[in-house]
Amino acid sequence: MIEFRSVRKEYADGTVAVGDVSLSVPSHRTVVLVGSSGSGKTTLLRMVNRMVEPTSGAVLIDDEDVRERDAVRLRRSIGYVMQSSGLLPHVRVVDNIATVPMLQGKPKAEARERALELMDTVGLDRALARRYPAQLSGGQQQRVGVARALAGDPNILLMDEPFGAVDPVVRGELQRELIRLQTELGKTILFVTHDIDEAFALGDEIVILARGGRIVQQGTRDEILSNPADDFVREFVGLAGGKRSLGLVETENGTAVVDGSGRIQGILRDRA
């Protein structure tokens, strides 16, 4: 379990990135931090692996303060996926994935075999193993990034807008792949996004943050949509503008579901 206890991050110029946040991320669950730019979501995420140190408060993993851990060893024990994939550009795919196991002392051959197995896990053809990152598509690069994050078999996976730089079709594929992986592997995932639909698709629990790193509401998708905390949440999740007000219209292809603007969202199907 990851626990934030009254954490605050204030910079020298007086800017408050995170203000007195307390939050628990249960083991083997996916918790999504969602908010617009300046809401402190990435700052919170990076406190877990000590890439950012809080001004006050504490971050604990399984009741141990992360400040008591060696920062380098801590980071190697936690999977980390970022938007740009962060791959080493002059290193082949297989060795990008094998980086962490090798740093942990695994023999090169063993680390590479683990890398190939993880390529299978994330849905990458092993024929890509000898390629360089620039020879892959954006979606493939992100899959390599996920495989590398999993290579050290971490209990915790930090994901900082990992699918934000790919097109909507690939993004949907990667989201479904993450759901499948989480079902199989049961990691503790802290996921950052600015997209509320992505948050609702992936999160067992969603934490909505406002500017200045303040939690506005925390709960499941159904809890937030059925009982938004305030007008900010109502606007943020699309309830205020009618985006999530649904209706039915008849079309030549059957009964369609439309949103508050009259745009078709899908076709109603029988649950036979």
C-alpha positions in Angstrom: 0.0 0.0 0.0 1.1 3.6 -0.8 0.1 6.2 1.7 0.4 10.0 1.5 0.3 11.6 5.0 -0.4 15.3 4.8 2.1 15.9 2.1 2.8 19.4 0.8 5.2 20.7 -1.9 6.0 24.4 -1.9 8.7 25.8 -4.1 11.2 28.6 -3.2 9.1 31.2 -5.1 6.1 30.4 -3.0 4.3 28.2 -5.6 2.3 25.5 -3.9 2.2 22.4 -6.2 0.6 20.1 -3.6 -1.2 21.3 -0.5 -1.8 19.0 2.5 -2.8 15.8 0.6 -3.7 12.6 2.5 -4.4 9.6 0.3 -4.1 5.8 0.4 -3.5 3.6 -2.7 -4.5 0.0 -1.8 -2.4 -2.9 -2.8 -3.2 -4.6 -6.1 -5.5 -1.8 -7.2 -5.4 1.0 -9.8 -5.8 4.5 -8.5 -5.9 7.3 -11.0 -5.0 10.9 -10.2 -6.8 13.2 -12.7 -6.8 17.0 -13.0 -5.8 19.8 -15.3 -2.3 21.3 -15.5 -1.1 22.7 -12.2 -3.2 20.3 -10.1 -0.1 18.6 -8.7 -0.9 15.1 -9.9 2.6 14.4 -11.4 4.3 15.9 -8.3 2.4 13.5 -6.1 3.3 10.6 -8.3 7.0 11.5 -8.2 7.0 11.7 -4.4 6.6 7.9 -4.4 10.0 7.2 -5.9 11.6 10.3 -4.4 12.0 12.1 -7.7 10.3 14.9 -5.8 10.8 15.4 -2.0 7.8 16.8 -0.1 8.2 20.0 1.8 6.3 18.5 4.7 4.4 15.3 5.4 5.4 11.7 4.5 5.0 9.1 1.8 5.0 5.5 3.0 5.1 2.2 1.2 3.9 -0.7 3.3 4.2 1.6 6.4 7.8 2.5 5.7 8.7 6.1 5.0 10.3 6.3 1.5 12.9 8.7 2.9 14.4 5.9 4.9 15.1 4.0 1.6 18.1 4.5 -0.6 16.7 6.6 -3.5 18.4 4.6 -6.3 17.4 1.2 -4.9 13.9 2.6 -4.3 13.5 3.7 -7.9 14.8 0.4 -9.2 12.2 -1.4 -7.2 9.3 0.6 -8.7 8.1 0.4 -12.3 7.9 3.9 -13.9 6.3 4.7 -17.3 6.1 8.2 -18.7 4.4 9.9 -21.6 7.5 9.9 -23.9 8.3 6.2 -23.0 11.8 7.4 -21.9 13.6 4.7 -23.9 17.3 4.8 -24.5 17.5 5.8 -28.2 20.8 4.0 -29.1 19.9 0.8 -27.3 17.9 -2.1 -28.9 14.5 -2.9 -27.6 15.5 -6.1 -25.9 18.2 -4.3 -24.0 16.0 -1.4 -23.1 13.7 -3.8 -21.4 16.6 -5.7 -19.8 18.1 -2.6 -18.2 16.6 -2.8 -14.7 17.2 -6.6 -14.2 20.8 -6.1 -15.2 21.2 -3.2 -12.8 19.7 -5.5 -10.2 22.6 -7.9 -10.9 20.9 -10.4 -13.2 23.2 -11.9 -15.9 22.8 -10.4 -19.3 21.5 -13.6 -20.9 18.9 -14.1 -18.1 17.8 -10.4 -18.3 17.4 -10.7 -22.1 15.3 -13.8 -21.8 13.1 -12.0 -19.2 12.8 -9.1 -21.7 11.6 -11.5 -24.5 9.0 -13.0 -22.1 7.8 -9.5 -21.3 7.5 -8.7 -24.9 5.0 -11.5 -25.2 3.2 -10.3 -22.1 2.6 -6.8 -23.5 1.7 -8.0 -26.9 5.0 -7.2 -28.8 6.3 -9.4 -31.6 9.7 -10.8 -30.6 10.9 -9.9 -34.1 11.1 -6.3 -32.8 13.6 -7.2 -30.1 16.7 -6.2 -32.2 15.2 -2.9 -33.4 15.9 0.6 -32.0 13.1 2.7 -30.5 13.0 5.1 -33.5 12.1 2.1 -35.7 8.9 1.5 -33.7 5.5 3.2 -33.8 4.4 5.3 -30.9 2.2 2.6 -29.5 5.0 0.0 -29.8 7.3 2.3 -27.9 4.8 2.7 -25.1 4.5 -1.1 -24.9 8.2 -1.4 -24.6 8.1 1.2 -21.8 5.5 -0.8 -20.0 7.6 -4.0 -20.4 10.7 -2.2 -19.1 8.7 -1.0 -16.1 7.7 -4.6 -15.4 11.1 -6.1 -15.9 12.2 -5.9 -12.3 8.9 -7.5 -11.2 7.9 -4.5 -9.1 5.0 -4.5 -6.8 4.3 -0.8 -7.7 3.8 0.7 -11.1 3.8 4.5 -11.5 2.4 5.7 -14.8 2.6 9.4 -15.7 0.3 10.1 -18.7 1.8 7.1 -20.5 -0.7 7.1 -23.4 -1.0 10.9 -23.9 1.2 11.1 -27.0 -0.5 8.5 -29.2 -3.6 8.7 -31.4 -7.0 7.8 -30.0 -7.2 4.4 -31.6 -3.8 3.3 -30.2 -4.7 4.9 -26.9 -7.7 2.7 -26.6 -5.7 -0.4 -27.4 -3.1 0.5 -24.8 -5.8 1.2 -22.2 -7.4 -2.2 -22.9 -4.0 -3.9 -22.7 -3.3 -2.3 -19.3 -6.6 -3.5 -18.0 -5.7 -7.0 -19.2 -2.2 -6.9 -17.6 -3.6 -5.6 -14.3 -6.1 -8.5 -14.2 -3.3 -11.0 -14.8 -0.5 -9.4 -12.7 -2.4 -7.5 -9.9 0.1 -4.7 -9.4 -0.4 -1.6 -7.3 -0.8 1.1 -9.9 -0.8 4.9 -9.5 -1.8 6.4 -12.8 -1.8 10.1 -13.8 -3.9 11.6 -16.6 -5.7 14.8 -17.5 -8.5 12.8 -19.3 -11.5 12.0 -17.1 -12.7 9.3 -19.6 -9.3 7.5 -19.3 -9.5 7.8 -15.5 -13.0 6.3 -15.5 -11.9 3.5 -17.9 -8.8 2.5 -15.9 -9.3 3.4 -12.2 -10.7 1.2 -9.5 -10.7 4.6 -7.7 -10.4 8.1 -9.1 -8.9 11.1 -7.3 -9.9 14.5 -8.8 -7.4 17.2 -8.1 -7.8 21.0 -8.5 -5.1 23.6 -9.0 -2.7 23.8 -6.1 -2.8 20.1 -5.5 -6.1 19.9 -3.6 -8.2 16.8 -3.6 -11.8 17.7 -4.6 -13.3 14.3 -4.7 -12.2 10.7 -4.4 -14.2 7.6 -5.2 -15.3 5.1 -7.9 -16.6 6.1 -11.3 -20.2 5.4 -10.2 -19.8 7.3 -6.9 -18.4 10.4 -8.6 -21.0 10.5 -11.5 -23.9 9.8 -9.2 -22.9 12.3 -6.5 -20.4 14.9 -7.7 -18.9 16.8 -4.8 -19.4 20.3 -6.2 -19.8 22.4 -9.3 -16.1 22.0 -10.2 -16.4 18.2 -10.3 -19.7 18.4 -12.1 -18.0 20.5 -14.8 -14.8 18.5 -14.9 -16.6 15.1 -15.5 -19.0 16.6 -18.1 -22.2 16.6 -16.2 -22.7 20.3 -16.3 -22.6 20.6 -20.1 -24.8 17.6 -20.7 -22.0 15.4 -22.1 -23.1 12.5 -19.9 -26.9 13.1 -20.3 -27.9 10.2 -22.5 -31.0 9.5 -24.6 -32.2 7.2 -27.2 -33.0 7.8 -30.9 -34.0 5.3 -33.6 -31.7 5.0 -36.6 -31.6 2.6 -39.6 -29.0 0.6 -37.8 -31.1 0.3 -34.6 -31.6 2.2 -31.4 -28.7 4.7 -30.8 -27.5 6.2 -27.6 -27.0 10.0 -27.9 -25.4 12.5 -25.5 -26.8 15.9 -24.4 -25.6 17.4 -27.7 -27.4 14.9 -29.8 -24.2 13.1 -30.9 -24.4 9.3 -31.3 -22.3 7.5 -28.7 -23.1 3.9 -29.7 -25.8 1.4 -30.7 -28.0 -0.2 -28.0 -27.7 -4.0 -28.1 -29.8 -6.7 -26.5 -28.2 -8.6 -23.6 -29.3 -12.0 -25.0 
